[in-house]
Amino acid sequence: MLDTGSDVTVIPASIVEGPEMKGSSRVLTAANGTEIALAVLGEITLPFVLRNYKSTMTGLVTEHVSEIMLGIDWLVENHVK
């Protein structure tokens, strides 16, 4: 999912395996600015392929989403128009 309203890419914990995840002091906030307590489990960089396009995504890992949400950070970094 592309989420231009999200400052960061968010990755569900259910797809993350192994020790590649690093700790993170970042916090997630809801659209109304409320902090989502204990939401961030860590940060990880994952490779992905979409047809012929290969890239990576770095995002915050949480149990509060069920699918990857590519945030504005990823969109800007990859020059998405």
Order of alpha helices (4+ residues) and beta strands (2+ residues): beta-beta-beta-alpha
